[in-house]
Amino acid sequence: MKFTRYLYLMPAVILVISCSNPRLGEPILNLENFDLNINVDRFYSGEFNKAKEYDAQQNEIAHGKKEEDFGDKLIDPWALHMIAIDSVFKDTDDLSSPKQLIGLQYNMKSWSPGDSLAVVGEMYFESINMMKSADGKFMALVASNESDGKEPFEKLLSFLKQKHGQPKITERDFFGKYKIYSWQLKDMLLAISSRHNDKKNELKIELDSGNGKADTTKNPSVDSRFFIVKNSFRDSVIGNLNSGSWLYFDDLLEQ
């Protein structure tokens, strides 16, 4: 289930970072020169800390403290990103054998269309999911973008072709046909895909604070995804990326 939030943004200077110790949104993550040694825990730590602080503030408000008493430190719930940590176990037909932990996925359960959390070329991504191994090493990443038309994805594809050459093209049919473009690089597999989203299977809520009304209009979009898996973990994740945006690339690893 996707929660969307609509924000009015003031003009700002956009910063991009490519070091190994960034945090979500502080500032925008540069996926063009992505560091495969990124600290996944640290990347999401700010969001978990913010959620804890928000809960603490709400508890104080429930016990009589006024919102204005927090001043500019009051956390806006619409500024929170819901992050779920999901355990990924090796897929096996033997139900009697102990589960083997492959890794942990940090999956964003809410985001805002138009957010700029990561960038490749001219495309900005609104959500970033990462996966780490049991001993904390980065394994894989999938980032998502929602656009009104095909042009942003076509520009992304052109940009990556110029940088990495012609991609391998794989066609899939999963609730509609789409293509995956992939590049096998020295230390990682990189892939992108896009498909039309009619929004029939999503819950969309837009709140208008001015009149208190909720707009549930579903506007079709072109959803693009950017995928990275570290070569050293490719065999580990084959057949186990089976939920959310991850599943769009699982079959690619088996080829």
C-alpha positions as CSV (number, residue, x, y, z in Angstrom):
1,M,0.0,0.0,0.0
2,K,1.4,3.4,-1.0
3,F,0.7,6.5,0.9
4,T,1.2,9.7,-1.2
5,R,1.8,13.2,0.1
6,Y,1.7,16.4,-1.9
7,L,4.1,19.1,-0.9
8,Y,4.7,22.7,-2.0
9,L,8.4,23.1,-2.2
10,M,10.3,26.3,-2.0
11,P,13.1,26.8,-4.6
12,A,16.3,25.3,-3.2
13,V,19.8,24.4,-4.2
14,I,19.9,20.7,-4.8
15,L,23.0,18.9,-3.4
16,V,24.1,15.5,-4.6
17,I,26.3,13.1,-2.6
18,S,28.2,9.9,-3.5
19,C,30.2,9.1,-0.4
20,S,29.8,6.0,1.7
21,N,28.0,7.6,4.7
22,P,25.0,9.4,3.4
23,R,21.6,9.4,5.1
24,L,18.2,9.2,3.3
25,G,17.5,12.7,1.8
26,E,20.6,14.3,3.3
27,P,21.4,15.3,0.6
28,I,20.3,13.5,-2.6
29,L,22.0,10.2,-3.2
30,N,24.0,10.1,-6.5
31,L,23.4,6.7,-8.0
32,E,25.7,7.4,-11.0
33,N,28.7,6.8,-8.8
34,F,27.1,4.6,-6.2
35,D,29.5,3.4,-3.4
36,L,28.9,-0.4,-3.0
37,N,30.3,-0.1,0.5
38,I,27.5,2.2,1.7
39,N,26.5,1.8,5.3
40,V,22.9,0.7,5.0
41,D,22.0,1.1,8.7
42,R,23.3,4.6,8.8
43,F,21.5,5.5,5.5
44,Y,18.1,4.9,7.1
45,S,19.0,5.8,10.7
46,G,17.7,9.3,10.5
47,E,14.3,8.2,9.5
48,F,14.1,5.7,12.5
49,N,15.3,8.4,14.9
50,K,12.7,10.9,13.5
51,A,9.9,8.3,13.9
52,K,10.9,7.7,17.5
53,E,11.0,11.5,18.2
54,Y,7.6,11.9,16.6
55,D,6.1,9.2,18.8
56,A,7.6,10.9,21.9
57,Q,6.2,14.2,20.9
58,Q,2.7,12.7,20.3
59,N,2.9,11.1,23.7
60,E,3.6,14.5,25.3
61,I,0.8,16.1,23.3
62,A,-1.6,13.3,24.5
63,H,-0.6,14.2,28.1
64,G,-1.4,17.9,27.7
65,K,1.6,19.6,26.0
66,K,0.6,22.0,23.3
67,E,2.0,21.7,19.7
68,E,3.2,25.3,19.7
69,D,5.4,24.5,22.7
70,F,7.6,22.5,20.4
71,G,8.2,25.4,18.1
72,D,10.1,24.5,14.9
73,K,11.1,21.2,16.4
74,L,7.6,19.8,16.0
75,I,7.8,16.9,13.5
76,D,5.3,17.0,10.6
77,P,3.9,13.4,10.1
78,W,3.9,14.0,6.4
79,A,7.6,14.4,6.5
80,L,8.1,10.9,7.9
81,H,9.1,8.0,5.6
82,M,7.8,4.7,6.8
83,I,10.6,2.1,6.6
84,A,10.0,-1.6,7.2
85,I,12.9,-4.0,7.8
86,D,12.0,-7.3,6.2
87,S,14.0,-10.5,6.6
88,V,14.7,-12.4,3.4
89,F,15.2,-16.2,3.8
90,K,16.4,-18.7,1.2
91,D,13.5,-20.1,-0.8
92,T,13.3,-23.8,-0.3
93,D,10.8,-26.6,-0.8
94,D,12.0,-28.4,2.3
95,L,9.7,-27.0,5.0
96,S,11.4,-29.1,7.7
97,S,14.9,-27.5,7.3
98,P,15.8,-24.4,9.4
99,K,15.3,-21.1,7.6
100,Q,18.5,-19.6,6.2
101,L,18.7,-15.8,6.4
102,I,20.0,-14.3,3.2
103,G,19.7,-10.6,4.3
104,L,17.5,-7.8,5.4
105,Q,15.6,-5.4,3.2
106,Y,14.9,-1.8,4.2
107,N,11.7,-1.1,2.3
108,M,10.1,2.3,2.1
109,K,6.3,2.0,2.7
110,S,5.5,5.6,2.1
111,W,6.8,8.4,-0.1
112,S,5.7,11.5,-1.9
113,P,5.5,11.9,-5.7
114,G,8.0,14.5,-6.6
115,D,10.5,13.7,-3.8
116,S,14.1,13.8,-4.8
117,L,16.0,11.2,-2.7
118,A,18.3,9.9,-5.4
119,V,19.3,10.9,-8.9
120,V,20.7,9.3,-12.2
121,G,21.1,11.7,-15.1
122,E,18.0,13.9,-15.1
123,M,15.8,11.4,-13.3
124,Y,15.1,11.8,-9.6
125,F,13.8,8.9,-7.5
126,E,11.1,9.1,-4.8
127,S,11.8,5.9,-3.0
128,I,15.0,3.9,-2.2
129,N,15.0,0.3,-0.9
130,M,18.2,-1.4,0.0
131,M,19.2,-4.9,1.1
132,K,22.2,-5.8,3.3
133,S,23.7,-9.2,4.3
134,A,23.4,-10.7,7.7
135,D,26.9,-9.3,8.5
136,G,25.9,-5.8,7.4
137,K,27.3,-5.6,3.8
138,F,25.4,-3.9,1.0
139,M,23.8,-6.4,-1.3
140,A,21.3,-4.6,-3.6
141,L,19.2,-1.5,-4.2
142,V,16.1,-0.6,-6.1
143,A,14.9,3.0,-6.5
144,S,11.5,4.1,-8.0
145,N,10.3,7.1,-10.0
146,E,6.8,8.1,-10.9
147,S,6.4,10.3,-14.1
148,D,3.5,11.6,-16.2
149,G,4.9,10.2,-19.4
150,K,7.6,8.1,-21.1
151,E,10.1,10.9,-21.8
152,P,11.9,10.9,-18.5
153,F,12.6,7.1,-18.8
154,E,13.7,7.5,-22.4
155,K,16.2,10.2,-21.3
156,L,17.5,7.9,-18.5
157,L,18.0,5.0,-21.0
158,S,19.8,7.3,-23.4
159,F,22.0,8.6,-20.6
160,L,23.0,5.1,-19.4
161,K,23.6,3.9,-23.0
162,Q,26.1,6.8,-23.5
163,K,27.8,5.9,-20.2
164,H,27.8,2.0,-20.4
165,G,27.1,1.1,-24.0
166,Q,24.2,-0.9,-25.4
167,P,22.2,-2.8,-22.8
168,K,20.9,-6.4,-22.8
169,I,17.2,-6.3,-23.3
170,T,14.9,-8.7,-21.5
171,E,11.1,-8.9,-22.0
172,R,8.8,-9.8,-19.2
173,D,5.1,-10.3,-18.9
174,F,4.0,-9.7,-15.3
175,F,0.6,-8.1,-15.1
176,G,1.4,-6.6,-18.5
177,K,4.5,-6.7,-20.8
178,Y,7.5,-4.5,-20.1
179,K,11.3,-4.5,-20.9
180,I,14.3,-4.6,-18.6
181,Y,17.5,-3.0,-19.8
182,S,20.6,-4.3,-18.0
183,W,24.4,-3.8,-18.0
184,Q,26.8,-6.2,-16.4
185,L,29.6,-4.0,-15.0
186,K,32.9,-4.9,-13.3
187,D,31.5,-4.9,-9.8
188,M,27.7,-4.8,-10.2
189,L,24.7,-5.6,-12.3
190,L,22.8,-2.5,-13.2
191,A,19.2,-2.6,-14.7
192,I,16.3,-0.3,-15.3
193,S,12.7,-0.9,-16.3
194,S,9.5,1.1,-16.8
195,R,5.8,0.3,-17.2
196,H,2.4,2.0,-17.4
197,N,0.6,2.1,-14.0
198,D,-3.2,2.5,-14.2
199,K,-3.3,2.8,-10.4
200,K,-6.1,0.2,-10.1
201,N,-4.3,-1.7,-7.4
202,E,-3.1,1.3,-5.3
203,L,-4.6,3.4,-2.6
204,K,-4.0,7.1,-3.2
205,I,-4.9,9.8,-0.7
206,E,-4.4,13.5,-1.2
207,L,-5.4,15.6,1.8
208,D,-6.2,19.3,1.3
209,S,-5.6,21.0,4.7
210,G,-7.4,24.0,3.5
211,N,-10.9,22.5,3.2
212,G,-10.3,19.1,4.9
213,K,-11.3,17.1,1.9
214,A,-9.7,14.0,0.6
215,D,-9.0,13.5,-3.1
216,T,-8.7,9.8,-4.1
217,T,-8.4,10.5,-7.8
218,K,-6.1,7.9,-9.4
219,N,-3.9,9.5,-12.1
220,P,-2.1,6.9,-14.4
221,S,1.7,7.2,-14.5
222,V,4.8,5.6,-16.0
223,D,6.7,4.0,-13.1
224,S,10.5,3.6,-13.6
225,R,12.8,1.5,-11.5
226,F,16.6,1.5,-11.1
227,F,18.3,-1.7,-9.8
228,I,21.8,-2.5,-8.6
229,V,23.0,-5.8,-7.2
230,K,26.6,-6.3,-6.1
231,N,28.3,-9.0,-8.1
232,S,29.5,-10.9,-5.0
233,F,25.9,-11.3,-3.8
234,R,24.2,-12.0,-7.1
235,D,24.0,-15.8,-6.5
236,S,22.7,-15.2,-3.0
237,V,19.6,-13.2,-4.0
238,I,18.6,-15.2,-7.1
239,G,15.0,-16.4,-6.6
240,N,14.5,-14.4,-3.4
241,L,13.6,-11.0,-4.7
242,N,9.9,-11.7,-4.6
243,S,8.1,-8.6,-3.3
244,G,7.5,-5.0,-4.1
245,S,9.8,-3.3,-6.6
246,W,12.4,-6.1,-6.2
247,L,10.4,-8.7,-8.0
248,Y,10.6,-6.9,-11.3
249,F,14.3,-7.9,-11.5
250,D,14.4,-11.3,-9.9
251,D,14.2,-13.3,-13.1
252,L,16.9,-11.2,-14.6
253,L,19.5,-12.7,-12.2
254,E,18.8,-16.2,-13.4
255,Q,19.9,-15.5,-17.0
